[in-house]
Amino acid sequence: HLLYARVIHRFGNDNVSVYYQHAQFAKDFKSYTILGRVYAEALRKHPRVIGLWIEAASHEFFGCPGEDDEEDENDDNEKNTQKGSADGGRVGKGGTGGSVSNARVLMQRGLRVNPNSKELWKQYFALEMHYVQKIRGRRKILQLGGEEEEADGSGNKKNANDDHAMALVIYQNAIKTISDDINFRLSFIELCQSFPQTDEIEDKIMLSIDKDFDGSEDAWIARITYAAEKSKKNIEHNDNDENGFLTEWKVEKDETRFGIDTSDSLLDLLNKATDKVPTAKMYLFTFQFVRSRMREMLDEVAADGKNSTNNEDVATALSPEAAMSITKQALFLDKTLKKALSPSTENVVNSSPDLILELADYLLHSGQPRDSVDILKRAVGVNNKNKAVRTDGRIWIRWSDIVGRIEESSSPGCYDHKAARDILQMGLQFIDVNESGHCMVLIELIRLLLDDCGQRETSSGKIQKEGEYLFSLVQRLLLLCARDSSSPSLYGVREEVVGAVVPDLCLRHLHLSSTLGGIKKARRSYESVLFQSGYVRSCEGMDDDEVDGIRSFFEACLEVEKSNATNVTMNVTQKEDTSKMIGRRSAKKIKAKPMTATTTAVTKKEMRHRLRRIYDAAIGFFQEGGNDASAMEYKKRRDEQLIFA
C-alpha cells in the first residue's frame, strides 16, 4: 500500500488507472478500510471519471466478502450514512457492502458533477432495481408474501406494488436532463427486462416515449415491438398458468396500457405508424415485421406436421384462426404496398434500396414476379434522382435474378440467360468502377456466364466468343482486387469481395478454359491470376476461406501441368511406336514428326519450369503473409518433385 501511495502521490493527478490498480490490490488482500480511502481520494481528484463513481457505488452496495456483515441493515445504513466509506470510513466489520444509502449518496454526487452522463443515470436506475430484488428476496424469506405490507425506515407502511417508485423517480429525472434522446429511454426498457416483475414500470416508460416522440419512427418501432413482446409473454403466461417471477398480466385492449392480445391490434398500430410517419424506415419495418410473424406461424405448423403421423399440407394443417390471421396480415401488406407506391410516397420508396428489395421480394413470393421487376426497374431508371439507389449493386443483381427465373419458367432447359446478362452488363456500364456495386455486379455476371458456358457444347463458335468476353471480365475483377503495399485494393472495393468468392470464380474459369481450349487456354487463365495480377501477392489481410480458396487454385494449376506432362509423355511413346512400325518415310507422309531425345528433353524442361513457377508463386504468397508453415510445405514439395526427383 505504501508503494501505491507513493505512485499516486507522483502520478495520481494525471493517471486515473493507478487508482484502479490500487483498488484492485486492496480487494485482493481484503484491505477494505484502505479501499474506501482509495475511492474517496480518486473521486476528489477525478470527479469527471464516470467509472470511478460507478465502481465506488457498486462497492458500497454489493461490497466484498466478509465474516461479520450480517448486522441489521437499518443500523448499518445509519452508521454508513454518517461515516461513508468513500469518505474514508469503514463499513461493516469483516467486509463491506449492503449499504444502499451510501451507494445512493455516491450516485447523486456523481450526477451533480456529471448531470449529462447517460451511463451514470442508467447505473443509478439499475442500482434501485437491484435493491428491489433484494427486498423481495428478504420478503420471501420472511414469508411476508407479495400482498403484505412492509415498514420502511420511518415506520410508515408501504405496499409491495410501490417497489419501483424510486427507480421511476430516477427515470423521470433522467429524461428531464436528457430529453431528446429516444435511444436513452429505450435503454431503460432493456435494463428493466433484466429483472423480473417490471411490467408496470416498463409501461410507464413506453408511455413517456409515446407522448414525447409521437413523430419519431424509432418510437413507433419500439412501441410496436414492445406490444408484440407483451402479447407473446401474455400467451406464454396463460399457457403455463403458473406463478413465477412474472406477475399476472391481464389482457387489456386499451392502447395506453399496451395490452395486445390479437394480431389485429398490432396491424392497427402499424397502420397508424405508416400514416403518422410515412418514411422508408417505417415501411421497411412494417413489411419485415408482418412477414416474419407470418413465417413464424407457418414454421410452427410445419414443425408440428413433421412430428405428427399425418402428412398434411401446411396450408391444410392451419387452424381456422391461424388461417384467418395470415389472410388478414396478407391483405394488410397488400394495402400497405398500395399506400407505399402511391404518388405521394413513391419518392420515399425510391430513396431506400433496402425497402425496394423488400417490396420486390414480397411481390415475388406473392406470385407477382413481373410487378417485382417493375419496382426494381423503376428504382434504377433515369427518373429516380437518388444516385445511391441507382448505383446499388443489389438492385441490379436482384432484377437480373428475377428476369432469369422468368426466362427459365418460359423456356425450360434454357441455358442462355441473355436478358439477365444484358441487365448486368447495363449495370456495369451505369455504375462507376470505383463504386462497390460495380464489383458486386461484375461477380454476378461472371457467375452467370460460367453457368451458361458450362452447360453448352464446347464446339460452338458462340461459346468461344463468350469465353473471350468472360476472360476479359475476369481480368477486370482481378484488377479491382489487386493488392499493393499502400492499399488493400486498387479501388477500395475489396471489402465487398469476401471469403472464397474470387478464388472460386478463378478456379471455375480455369476448368472452363481447359475444357474449351485445352492447355493453352488453361495456362493463359492461371498465368493471368498468378503472374499478371497483384491479387495473389500475399495472404496478409485475407480470411481463412479466401486463403483456402487460393490454395485450391494453386493445387488446380499444378494438377493441370502434371496432367499435361502425362499426356505429352503418352504422345511421345505413341509417336515413337508409330515411327518404328510404319517407317520414317510413311511417318513423313502423315506429317508425324518423330520425337527425338532432344525434343523430349526440351519438353520436360519446359514443364519443370512451369511447375517451378507455380510452386514459387505459392511459396511467395504464403511467405509474404507470414504463413511460414504453408510456405515450407510448398517448398518441400517443389524440391521433392523438381530437384531430387
C-alpha positions as CSV (number, residue, x, y, z in Angstrom):
1,H,0.0,0.0,0.0
2,L,2.9,2.3,0.8
3,L,4.3,1.8,-2.7
4,Y,0.9,2.6,-4.3
5,A,0.6,5.7,-2.1
6,R,3.9,6.9,-3.4
7,V,2.9,6.2,-7.0
8,I,-0.4,8.0,-6.6
9,H,1.4,11.0,-5.0
10,R,3.6,11.2,-8.0
11,F,1.3,10.3,-10.9
12,G,-2.2,10.3,-9.4
13,N,-3.2,13.7,-10.7
14,D,-2.6,12.7,-14.3
15,N,-3.2,8.9,-14.4
16,V,-6.5,7.6,-13.1
17,S,-5.5,4.0,-13.8
18,V,-3.2,4.0,-10.8
19,Y,-6.3,4.3,-8.5
20,Y,-8.0,1.3,-10.3
21,Q,-4.9,-0.8,-9.7
22,H,-4.6,0.2,-6.1
23,A,-8.3,-0.5,-5.5
24,Q,-7.9,-4.0,-7.1
25,F,-4.9,-4.6,-4.9
26,A,-6.9,-3.7,-1.8
27,K,-9.7,-6.0,-2.8
28,D,-7.4,-8.9,-3.4
29,F,-5.9,-8.5,0.1
30,K,-9.2,-7.6,1.7
31,S,-8.0,-4.2,2.9
32,Y,-11.5,-2.7,2.9
33,T,-10.7,0.3,5.0
34,I,-7.9,1.4,2.7
35,L,-10.2,0.6,-0.3
36,G,-12.7,3.2,0.9
37,R,-10.0,5.8,1.2
38,V,-8.7,5.0,-2.3
39,Y,-12.1,5.6,-3.8
40,A,-12.6,8.8,-1.8
41,E,-9.3,10.3,-2.9
42,A,-9.8,9.1,-6.5
43,L,-13.2,10.8,-6.7
44,R,-11.9,14.1,-5.2
45,K,-9.1,14.3,-7.8
46,H,-11.1,12.8,-10.8
47,P,-14.7,13.7,-10.4
48,R,-15.4,13.6,-14.1
49,V,-14.4,9.9,-14.5
50,I,-17.8,8.1,-14.6
51,G,-16.3,4.7,-14.0
52,L,-15.0,5.7,-10.6
53,W,-18.4,6.8,-9.3
54,I,-20.0,3.5,-10.6
55,E,-17.3,1.3,-9.1
56,A,-17.4,3.1,-5.7
57,A,-21.2,2.8,-5.5
58,S,-21.1,-0.8,-6.6
59,H,-18.6,-1.4,-3.8
60,E,-20.9,0.2,-1.3
61,F,-23.9,-1.8,-2.3
62,F,-22.5,-5.2,-3.4
63,G,-19.3,-4.9,-1.4
64,C,-16.7,-7.6,-0.8
65,P,-17.0,-10.9,1.2
66,G,-16.7,-10.6,5.0
67,E,-17.3,-12.7,8.0
68,D,-19.3,-10.4,10.3
69,D,-21.5,-8.5,7.8
70,E,-24.9,-9.8,9.0
71,E,-25.7,-6.8,11.1
72,D,-29.1,-5.2,10.9
73,E,-29.3,-3.2,7.7
74,N,-31.0,-0.2,9.1
75,D,-28.3,0.2,11.7
76,D,-25.6,-0.2,9.1
77,N,-27.3,2.4,6.9
78,E,-27.4,4.9,9.6
79,K,-23.8,4.4,10.6
80,N,-22.6,4.3,7.0
81,T,-24.6,7.5,6.1
82,Q,-22.7,9.3,8.9
83,K,-19.3,7.9,8.1
84,G,-19.4,7.0,4.4
85,S,-16.7,4.6,3.4
86,A,-16.0,6.6,0.2
87,D,-15.0,9.4,2.6
88,G,-12.6,7.2,4.5
89,G,-14.9,5.4,6.9
90,R,-15.2,1.6,7.3
91,V,-18.4,-0.3,6.5
92,G,-19.1,-3.5,8.5
93,K,-16.5,-5.5,10.5
94,G,-15.1,-8.2,8.3
95,G,-16.1,-6.9,4.8
96,T,-18.2,-4.2,3.1
97,G,-21.5,-3.9,1.3
98,G,-25.2,-3.8,1.8
99,S,-25.4,-0.1,2.2
100,V,-27.9,1.2,-0.4
101,S,-27.8,4.6,1.3
102,N,-24.1,5.1,0.7
103,A,-24.5,3.9,-2.8
104,R,-27.3,6.4,-3.4
105,V,-25.3,9.2,-2.0
106,L,-22.4,8.4,-4.3
107,M,-24.6,8.2,-7.4
108,Q,-26.3,11.5,-6.5
109,R,-23.0,13.3,-6.0
110,G,-21.7,11.9,-9.3
111,L,-24.8,13.1,-11.1
112,R,-24.5,16.6,-9.6
113,V,-21.0,16.7,-11.1
114,N,-21.9,14.9,-14.3
115,P,-25.6,15.6,-15.0
116,N,-25.4,14.6,-18.7
117,S,-23.8,11.2,-18.1
118,K,-26.1,8.6,-19.6
119,E,-24.2,5.7,-18.2
120,L,-24.4,7.2,-14.6
121,W,-28.2,7.6,-14.9
122,K,-28.6,4.1,-16.1
123,Q,-26.4,2.6,-13.4
124,Y,-28.3,4.6,-10.7
125,F,-31.5,3.1,-12.2
126,A,-30.0,-0.4,-12.1
127,L,-28.9,0.1,-8.5
128,E,-32.5,0.7,-7.5
129,M,-33.7,-2.3,-9.4
130,H,-31.1,-4.5,-7.7
131,Y,-32.3,-3.1,-4.3
132,V,-35.9,-4.0,-5.2
133,Q,-34.8,-7.6,-5.9
134,K,-33.0,-7.7,-2.5
135,I,-36.1,-6.5,-0.7
136,R,-38.3,-9.1,-2.5
137,G,-35.9,-11.8,-1.6
138,R,-35.9,-10.8,2.0
139,R,-39.7,-10.6,1.9
140,K,-39.9,-14.1,0.6
141,I,-37.5,-15.5,3.2
142,L,-39.6,-13.9,6.0
143,Q,-42.7,-15.3,4.3
144,L,-44.4,-12.0,4.2
145,G,-45.9,-12.6,0.8
146,G,-46.3,-10.3,-2.2
147,E,-49.5,-8.7,-0.9
148,E,-48.2,-8.0,2.6
149,E,-47.2,-4.5,3.8
150,E,-43.7,-3.6,4.9
151,A,-42.5,-0.9,7.2
152,D,-39.9,1.4,5.7
153,G,-37.2,3.2,7.7
154,S,-39.5,5.9,9.0
155,G,-42.0,3.5,10.4
156,N,-44.7,4.1,7.7
157,K,-46.3,1.4,5.8
158,K,-45.8,0.8,2.1
159,N,-47.3,-1.6,-0.3
160,A,-45.2,-4.1,-2.3
161,N,-46.5,-2.7,-5.6
162,D,-44.6,0.6,-4.8
163,D,-41.3,-1.2,-5.0
164,H,-40.2,0.6,-8.2
165,A,-41.2,4.1,-7.1
166,M,-37.6,5.2,-6.5
167,A,-36.5,3.8,-9.9
168,L,-39.3,5.6,-11.6
169,V,-38.3,8.9,-10.0
170,I,-34.7,8.4,-11.3
171,Y,-36.0,7.7,-14.8
172,Q,-38.2,10.9,-14.7
173,N,-35.2,13.0,-13.5
174,A,-33.0,11.4,-16.2
175,I,-35.4,12.3,-19.1
176,K,-35.8,15.8,-17.8
177,T,-32.0,16.2,-18.0
178,I,-31.6,14.3,-21.3
179,S,-34.9,14.8,-23.0
180,D,-34.2,14.5,-26.7
181,D,-32.6,11.0,-26.9
182,I,-35.1,8.2,-27.6
183,N,-32.4,5.5,-27.5
184,F,-31.5,6.6,-24.0
185,R,-35.1,6.0,-22.9
186,L,-35.2,2.6,-24.7
187,S,-32.0,1.6,-22.8
188,F,-34.1,1.8,-19.6
189,I,-36.5,-0.8,-21.1
190,E,-33.6,-3.1,-21.7
191,L,-32.5,-2.7,-18.1
192,C,-36.0,-3.5,-16.9
193,Q,-36.1,-6.7,-18.9
194,S,-33.1,-7.9,-17.0
195,F,-35.2,-8.1,-13.9
196,P,-38.5,-9.9,-13.1
197,Q,-41.8,-8.2,-12.4
198,T,-41.1,-5.0,-14.2
199,D,-44.3,-4.7,-16.4
200,E,-45.7,-1.6,-14.8
201,I,-42.5,0.5,-14.9
202,E,-41.9,-0.7,-18.5
203,D,-45.4,0.5,-19.4
204,K,-44.8,3.9,-17.9
205,I,-41.5,4.3,-19.8
206,M,-43.2,3.4,-23.0
207,L,-46.0,5.9,-22.3
208,S,-43.4,8.7,-21.9
209,I,-41.8,7.7,-25.2
210,D,-45.2,7.7,-26.9
211,K,-46.0,11.1,-25.5
212,D,-42.7,12.9,-26.3
213,F,-41.8,11.2,-29.6
214,D,-45.1,10.8,-31.4
215,G,-43.5,11.8,-34.7
216,S,-40.4,9.6,-34.4
217,E,-40.1,6.4,-36.4
218,D,-37.9,4.9,-33.8
219,A,-40.6,5.5,-31.1
220,W,-43.2,3.8,-33.2
221,I,-40.9,0.8,-33.9
222,A,-40.2,0.5,-30.2
223,R,-43.8,0.7,-29.3
224,I,-44.9,-2.0,-31.8
225,T,-42.0,-4.3,-30.8
226,Y,-42.9,-3.8,-27.1
227,A,-46.6,-4.6,-27.8
228,A,-45.6,-7.8,-29.7
229,E,-43.4,-8.9,-26.9
230,K,-46.1,-8.2,-24.3
231,S,-48.6,-10.2,-26.4
232,K,-46.2,-13.1,-26.6
233,K,-45.5,-13.0,-22.9
234,N,-49.2,-13.0,-22.2
235,I,-49.8,-16.0,-24.3
236,E,-47.0,-18.0,-22.7
237,H,-48.1,-17.0,-19.3
238,N,-51.7,-18.1,-19.9
239,D,-50.4,-21.4,-21.4
240,N,-48.2,-22.1,-18.4
241,D,-50.7,-20.8,-15.8
242,E,-48.1,-20.7,-13.1
243,N,-47.0,-18.1,-10.6
244,G,-43.3,-17.5,-11.0
245,F,-41.1,-14.4,-11.4
246,L,-43.6,-12.9,-13.9
247,T,-46.6,-11.2,-12.5
248,E,-50.0,-11.9,-13.8
249,W,-50.7,-9.9,-16.9
250,K,-54.3,-9.0,-17.6
251,V,-55.1,-8.5,-21.2
252,E,-56.5,-5.1,-22.0
253,K,-57.3,-3.6,-25.3
254,D,-56.6,0.0,-24.2
255,E,-53.6,1.1,-26.3
256,T,-52.2,3.2,-23.5
257,R,-51.8,0.0,-21.5
258,F,-50.2,-1.8,-24.5
259,G,-52.2,-4.9,-23.7
260,I,-52.2,-6.5,-27.2
261,D,-53.9,-9.9,-27.5
262,T,-54.6,-10.2,-31.2
263,S,-52.8,-9.5,-34.4
264,D,-55.5,-7.0,-35.4
265,S,-54.3,-4.6,-32.7
266,L,-50.7,-4.8,-34.0
267,L,-51.8,-4.2,-37.5
268,D,-53.7,-1.2,-36.3
269,L,-50.6,0.1,-34.7
270,L,-48.6,-0.5,-37.9
271,N,-51.2,1.2,-40.0
272,K,-51.2,4.3,-37.7
273,A,-47.4,4.3,-37.7
274,T,-47.2,4.4,-41.5
275,D,-49.8,7.1,-41.6
276,K,-48.2,9.2,-38.9
277,V,-44.6,8.7,-40.1
278,P,-44.5,7.7,-43.8
279,T,-40.8,7.1,-44.0
280,A,-38.8,4.4,-45.8
281,K,-37.6,3.0,-42.4
282,M,-41.2,2.8,-41.1
283,Y,-42.4,1.0,-44.3
284,L,-39.4,-1.4,-44.2
285,F,-40.1,-2.3,-40.6
286,T,-43.8,-2.8,-41.3
287,F,-43.1,-5.4,-44.1
288,Q,-40.3,-7.2,-42.3
289,F,-42.3,-7.3,-39.0
290,V,-45.5,-8.7,-40.6
291,R,-43.7,-11.2,-42.9
292,S,-41.6,-12.5,-40.0
293,R,-44.8,-13.1,-38.0
294,M,-46.4,-15.0,-40.9
295,R,-43.3,-17.1,-41.3
296,E,-43.2,-18.0,-37.6
297,M,-46.8,-19.2,-37.8
298,L,-46.2,-21.3,-40.9
299,D,-42.9,-22.7,-39.4
300,E,-44.7,-23.8,-36.2
301,V,-47.4,-25.6,-38.3
302,A,-44.7,-27.2,-40.4
303,A,-42.8,-28.4,-37.3
304,D,-46.0,-29.8,-35.8
305,G,-46.6,-31.6,-39.1
306,K,-43.2,-33.3,-39.1
307,N,-43.8,-34.7,-35.6
308,S,-47.4,-36.0,-36.4
309,T,-48.3,-39.2,-38.2
310,N,-50.5,-37.4,-40.7
311,N,-48.5,-35.9,-43.6
312,E,-50.9,-33.0,-44.2
313,D,-50.0,-29.9,-46.2
314,V,-49.1,-26.9,-44.2
315,A,-51.9,-24.9,-45.5
316,T,-54.4,-27.6,-44.7
317,A,-52.9,-28.1,-41.2
318,L,-53.6,-24.5,-40.3
319,S,-56.3,-23.9,-37.8
320,P,-59.2,-21.6,-38.9
321,E,-58.0,-18.9,-36.5
322,A,-54.4,-19.1,-37.8
323,A,-55.6,-19.2,-41.5
324,M,-57.7,-16.1,-40.9
325,S,-54.9,-14.3,-39.1
326,I,-52.5,-15.0,-42.0
327,T,-55.1,-13.9,-44.5
328,K,-55.6,-10.6,-42.6
329,Q,-51.9,-10.0,-42.5
330,A,-51.5,-10.7,-46.2
331,L,-54.4,-8.3,-47.0
332,F,-52.8,-5.7,-44.8
333,L,-49.5,-6.0,-46.6
334,D,-51.3,-5.6,-50.0
335,K,-53.0,-2.5,-48.7
336,T,-49.7,-1.1,-47.3
337,L,-48.0,-1.8,-50.6
338,K,-50.5,0.2,-52.5
339,K,-50.1,3.1,-49.9
340,A,-46.3,2.9,-50.3
341,L,-46.5,3.0,-54.1
342,S,-48.9,5.9,-54.2
343,P,-47.7,9.1,-55.9
344,S,-47.4,10.9,-52.6
345,T,-45.0,8.3,-51.1
346,E,-43.3,6.9,-54.3
347,N,-40.3,9.1,-53.8
348,V,-39.9,7.8,-50.2
349,V,-39.8,4.2,-51.5
350,N,-37.3,5.1,-54.2
351,S,-34.9,6.6,-51.6
352,S,-34.2,3.3,-49.8
353,P,-32.5,0.3,-51.5
354,D,-33.4,-2.0,-48.6
355,L,-37.1,-1.1,-48.9
356,I,-37.1,-1.6,-52.7
357,L,-35.5,-5.1,-52.3
358,E,-38.0,-5.9,-49.5
359,L,-41.0,-4.9,-51.7
360,A,-39.6,-6.8,-54.7
361,D,-39.1,-9.9,-52.6
362,Y,-42.6,-9.7,-51.2
363,L,-44.2,-9.4,-54.7
364,L,-42.0,-12.3,-55.9
365,H,-43.1,-14.6,-53.1
366,S,-46.7,-13.5,-53.7
367,G,-46.6,-14.8,-57.2
368,Q,-46.2,-11.4,-58.9
369,P,-42.7,-11.6,-60.5
370,R,-43.4,-9.1,-63.2
371,D,-44.6,-6.5,-60.7
372,S,-41.4,-7.2,-58.7
373,V,-39.4,-6.5,-61.9
374,D,-41.3,-3.2,-62.4
375,I,-40.4,-1.9,-59.0
376,L,-36.7,-2.8,-59.5
377,K,-36.7,-1.3,-63.0
378,R,-38.2,2.0,-61.8
379,A,-35.6,2.1,-58.9
380,V,-32.7,2.2,-61.3
381,G,-34.4,4.2,-64.0
382,V,-33.5,7.7,-65.1
383,N,-36.5,9.2,-63.3
384,N,-35.0,8.3,-59.9
385,K,-32.7,11.1,-58.9
386,N,-31.3,9.2,-56.0
387,K,-27.8,8.1,-57.1
388,A,-27.2,5.9,-54.1
389,V,-30.2,3.7,-55.1
390,R,-29.4,3.6,-58.8
391,T,-25.8,2.5,-58.1
392,D,-26.7,-0.1,-55.6
393,G,-25.5,-3.4,-57.0
394,R,-28.0,-5.5,-55.1
395,I,-30.9,-4.0,-57.0
396,W,-29.3,-4.8,-60.4
397,I,-28.5,-8.3,-59.2
398,R,-32.0,-8.9,-57.9
399,W,-33.5,-7.6,-61.1
400,S,-31.3,-9.9,-63.2
401,D,-32.1,-12.9,-60.9
402,I,-35.9,-12.5,-61.3
403,V,-35.7,-12.0,-65.0
404,G,-33.6,-15.1,-65.2
405,R,-36.2,-17.1,-63.3
406,I,-38.9,-15.8,-65.7
407,E,-36.7,-17.0,-68.7
408,E,-36.3,-20.4,-67.1
409,S,-40.0,-20.8,-66.5
410,S,-40.9,-19.7,-70.0
411,S,-38.3,-21.9,-71.7
412,P,-37.5,-25.0,-69.5
413,G,-34.0,-26.3,-70.1
414,C,-32.7,-23.0,-71.5
415,Y,-29.1,-22.3,-70.7
416,D,-28.9,-18.8,-72.3
417,H,-30.0,-16.2,-69.8
418,K,-29.4,-13.4,-72.3
419,A,-31.9,-11.0,-70.8
420,A,-30.4,-11.5,-67.3
421,R,-26.9,-10.9,-68.6
422,D,-28.0,-7.8,-70.5
423,I,-29.3,-6.3,-67.2
424,L,-25.9,-7.0,-65.5
425,Q,-24.0,-5.5,-68.4
426,M,-26.2,-2.4,-68.3
427,G,-25.4,-2.2,-64.6
428,L,-21.7,-2.4,-65.3
429,Q,-21.9,0.5,-67.7
430,F,-24.0,2.6,-65.4
431,I,-22.2,2.1,-62.1
432,D,-18.8,3.7,-61.8
433,V,-15.8,1.4,-61.4
434,N,-14.9,3.0,-58.0
435,E,-18.4,2.1,-56.6
436,S,-18.7,-1.1,-54.6
437,G,-21.8,-2.0,-56.6
438,H,-19.7,-2.3,-59.8
439,C,-17.7,-5.2,-58.2
440,M,-20.8,-6.9,-57.0
441,V,-22.5,-6.8,-60.4
442,L,-19.3,-7.9,-62.1
443,I,-19.0,-11.0,-59.8
444,E,-22.6,-11.9,-60.6
445,L,-22.1,-11.5,-64.3
446,I,-19.1,-13.8,-64.2
447,R,-21.0,-16.4,-62.3
448,L,-23.9,-16.3,-64.8
449,L,-21.5,-16.7,-67.8
450,L,-19.7,-19.6,-66.1
451,D,-23.0,-21.3,-65.5
452,D,-24.2,-20.8,-69.1
453,C,-20.9,-21.7,-70.8
454,G,-20.5,-24.8,-68.7
455,Q,-23.8,-26.3,-69.9
456,R,-23.4,-25.8,-73.7
457,E,-21.5,-27.6,-76.4
458,T,-17.8,-26.7,-76.5
459,S,-17.6,-26.8,-80.3
460,S,-20.0,-23.9,-81.0
461,G,-18.5,-20.6,-82.1
462,K,-20.7,-18.6,-79.8
463,I,-19.3,-20.2,-76.7
464,Q,-15.8,-19.4,-77.9
465,K,-16.7,-15.8,-78.3
466,E,-18.3,-15.7,-74.9
467,G,-15.2,-17.4,-73.5
468,E,-13.1,-14.4,-74.6
469,Y,-15.6,-12.0,-73.1
470,L,-15.6,-14.0,-69.9
471,F,-11.7,-13.8,-69.8
472,S,-11.9,-10.0,-70.1
473,L,-14.3,-9.8,-67.2
474,V,-12.1,-12.0,-65.0
475,Q,-9.2,-9.6,-65.8
476,R,-11.3,-6.7,-64.7
477,L,-12.2,-8.4,-61.4
478,L,-8.5,-9.2,-60.7
479,L,-7.7,-5.6,-61.3
480,L,-10.3,-4.5,-58.8
481,C,-8.9,-7.0,-56.2
482,A,-5.3,-6.1,-56.8
483,R,-3.2,-5.6,-53.7
484,D,-0.1,-3.5,-53.0
485,S,1.8,-2.2,-50.0
486,S,-0.1,1.1,-49.8
487,S,-3.7,0.0,-50.1
488,P,-5.7,-3.3,-49.7
489,S,-7.2,-2.9,-53.2
490,L,-6.8,-0.6,-56.2
491,Y,-10.3,0.9,-56.0
492,G,-11.1,0.3,-52.3
493,V,-13.8,-2.3,-53.0
494,R,-12.0,-5.4,-51.7
495,E,-14.2,-5.4,-48.6
496,E,-17.2,-6.3,-50.9
497,V,-15.3,-9.4,-52.1
498,V,-15.2,-11.6,-49.1
499,G,-14.3,-15.2,-48.4
500,A,-13.6,-17.6,-51.3
501,V,-15.7,-15.8,-53.9
502,V,-12.8,-14.6,-56.2
503,P,-10.7,-17.8,-55.8
504,D,-13.8,-19.9,-56.6
505,L,-14.5,-17.9,-59.8
506,C,-10.9,-18.1,-60.9
507,L,-10.9,-21.9,-60.3
508,R,-14.1,-22.3,-62.3
509,H,-12.7,-20.2,-65.1
510,L,-9.6,-22.3,-65.1
511,H,-11.6,-25.5,-65.5
512,L,-13.8,-24.0,-68.2
513,S,-10.7,-22.7,-70.1
514,S,-9.1,-26.1,-70.0
515,T,-12.3,-27.6,-71.4
516,L,-12.8,-25.1,-74.2
517,G,-9.2,-24.5,-75.3
518,G,-7.0,-27.2,-73.8
519,I,-3.7,-26.5,-72.2
520,K,-3.1,-23.1,-73.9
521,K,-6.3,-21.5,-72.7
522,A,-5.7,-23.1,-69.2
523,R,-2.2,-21.6,-69.0
524,R,-3.5,-18.2,-70.1
525,S,-6.1,-18.4,-67.4
526,Y,-3.9,-19.2,-64.4
527,E,-1.0,-17.1,-65.6
528,S,-3.3,-14.0,-65.6
529,V,-4.1,-14.7,-62.0
530,L,-0.7,-15.8,-60.6
531,F,1.8,-13.7,-62.6
532,Q,-0.1,-10.8,-64.3
533,S,-2.2,-9.5,-61.4
534,G,-1.5,-8.4,-57.9
535,Y,-4.2,-10.5,-56.3
536,V,-2.1,-13.3,-55.0
537,R,1.0,-11.4,-53.9
538,S,0.4,-12.1,-50.2
539,C,-2.2,-13.8,-47.9
540,E,-1.9,-10.9,-45.5
541,G,-5.4,-9.5,-44.6
542,M,-7.3,-12.4,-46.1
543,D,-9.6,-14.5,-44.1
544,D,-9.3,-18.3,-43.9
545,D,-11.9,-19.0,-46.5
546,E,-10.1,-16.8,-49.1
547,V,-6.7,-18.3,-48.3
548,D,-8.1,-21.9,-48.6
549,G,-9.7,-20.9,-52.0
550,I,-6.4,-19.6,-53.3
551,R,-4.7,-22.8,-52.0
552,S,-7.2,-24.8,-54.0
553,F,-6.4,-22.7,-57.1
554,F,-2.7,-23.4,-56.7
555,E,-3.4,-27.1,-56.5
556,A,-5.6,-27.0,-59.6
557,C,-2.8,-25.2,-61.5
558,L,-0.3,-27.9,-60.5
559,E,-2.7,-30.6,-61.5
560,V,-3.2,-29.0,-64.9
561,E,0.5,-29.0,-65.7
562,K,1.0,-32.5,-64.3
563,S,-1.9,-33.9,-66.4
564,N,-0.4,-32.2,-69.4
565,A,3.0,-33.8,-68.7
566,T,1.4,-37.2,-68.5
567,N,-0.4,-36.6,-71.8
568,V,2.8,-35.4,-73.5
569,T,4.7,-38.5,-72.3
570,M,2.0,-40.8,-73.7
571,N,2.0,-38.9,-77.0
572,V,5.8,-39.3,-77.3
573,T,5.6,-43.0,-76.7
574,Q,2.8,-43.5,-79.2
575,K,4.6,-41.5,-81.9
576,E,7.9,-43.4,-81.3
577,D,5.9,-46.7,-81.7
578,T,4.3,-45.4,-84.9
579,S,7.6,-44.5,-86.4
580,K,9.0,-47.9,-85.8
581,M,6.0,-49.7,-87.3
582,I,5.4,-47.7,-90.5
583,G,8.9,-46.3,-91.0
584,R,10.2,-42.8,-91.2
585,R,9.0,-42.3,-94.8
586,S,5.4,-43.2,-94.0
587,A,5.6,-41.1,-90.9
588,K,6.5,-38.1,-93.0
589,K,3.5,-38.6,-95.3
590,I,1.1,-38.4,-92.3
591,K,3.1,-35.4,-91.0
592,A,4.0,-37.2,-87.8
593,K,7.4,-35.9,-86.8
594,P,9.4,-38.4,-84.9
595,M,10.2,-37.3,-81.3
596,T,13.9,-37.2,-80.7
597,A,15.6,-37.4,-77.4
598,T,16.5,-33.7,-77.6
599,T,12.9,-32.7,-78.3
600,T,11.7,-34.8,-75.3
601,A,14.3,-33.2,-73.0
602,V,13.2,-29.7,-74.1
603,T,9.5,-30.5,-73.4
604,K,10.3,-31.9,-70.0
605,K,12.5,-28.9,-69.2
606,E,9.6,-26.6,-70.1
607,M,7.2,-28.5,-68.0
608,R,9.5,-28.5,-65.0
609,H,10.0,-24.7,-65.4
610,R,6.2,-24.1,-65.4
611,L,5.8,-26.3,-62.3
612,R,8.6,-24.4,-60.6
613,R,6.9,-21.0,-61.3
614,I,3.7,-22.2,-59.8
615,Y,5.4,-23.5,-56.7
616,D,7.4,-20.3,-56.3
617,A,4.2,-18.2,-56.6
618,A,2.6,-20.3,-53.8
619,I,5.7,-20.0,-51.6
620,G,5.8,-16.3,-52.1
621,F,2.1,-15.9,-51.4
622,F,2.3,-17.6,-48.0
623,Q,5.7,-16.3,-47.1
624,E,4.8,-12.7,-47.6
625,G,1.7,-13.1,-45.5
626,G,3.6,-14.7,-42.6
627,N,2.3,-18.2,-43.1
628,D,5.6,-19.9,-42.9
629,A,4.2,-23.4,-42.4
630,S,2.4,-23.5,-45.7
631,A,5.4,-21.8,-47.4
632,M,7.7,-24.6,-46.2
633,E,5.2,-27.2,-47.3
634,Y,5.2,-26.0,-50.9
635,K,8.9,-25.6,-50.8
636,K,9.4,-29.2,-49.7
637,R,7.1,-30.4,-52.4
638,R,8.9,-28.4,-55.0
639,D,12.3,-29.8,-54.0
640,E,11.0,-33.4,-54.0
641,Q,9.3,-33.2,-57.4
642,L,11.7,-31.0,-59.3
643,I,15.1,-31.1,-57.8
644,F,15.5,-34.5,-56.1
645,A,13.2,-36.4,-58.5
